[in-house]
Structure formats: structure tokens, C-alpha cells
Amino acid sequence: MTTPKPELGSPDYGYGFTIDEGGRITGHSGGFSGISAQLDIYLTDDYTVAVMANYGGAAQPIIEKSRTLLLAGRRE
């Protein structure tokens, strides 16, 4: 589920999970009018971030900030 599938035209997506930051983060997101959620699982670290919001699009800024903080100094 967490392995990219470039042979299927999906280099950043497995079977249901996105793959970000060069394979460091996998997860899933979703939303609808009035709700949003995102799960980030840091595969090379001991972190999991789950954000659920009852406002459309509100999970994304929180995820972006958490990625900035958790990946600080670890970029290649």
C-alpha cells in the first residue's frame, strides 16, 4: 500500500497511500465541504500525525507546519 507504482503511472501513490518526501512520509487525506483530514506516517522516524478538522481545507496548513517542524534539518 505504501510503495509507489510508477509502472501504473503513479510515482507518488501506492494502493491508497501517498508517498512524500522521497519515501519518508506516507499517508492519506480526504475531505468534503465542512470537513478535512490527513494522516502522515513518518517511516524513518517515530512520528505519526493525524489531523481532523470540521472545516474544509483546515487540515492542510497544520500538516504543512508539522512537516516543517519534524523535517527541520533532515532534508537532503
Beta strands, then each sheet from edge to edge (+ up, - down):
strand 1: 18-20
strand 2: 25-32
strand 3: 35-42
strand 4: 47-53
sheet 1: 1+ 2- 3+ 4-
end
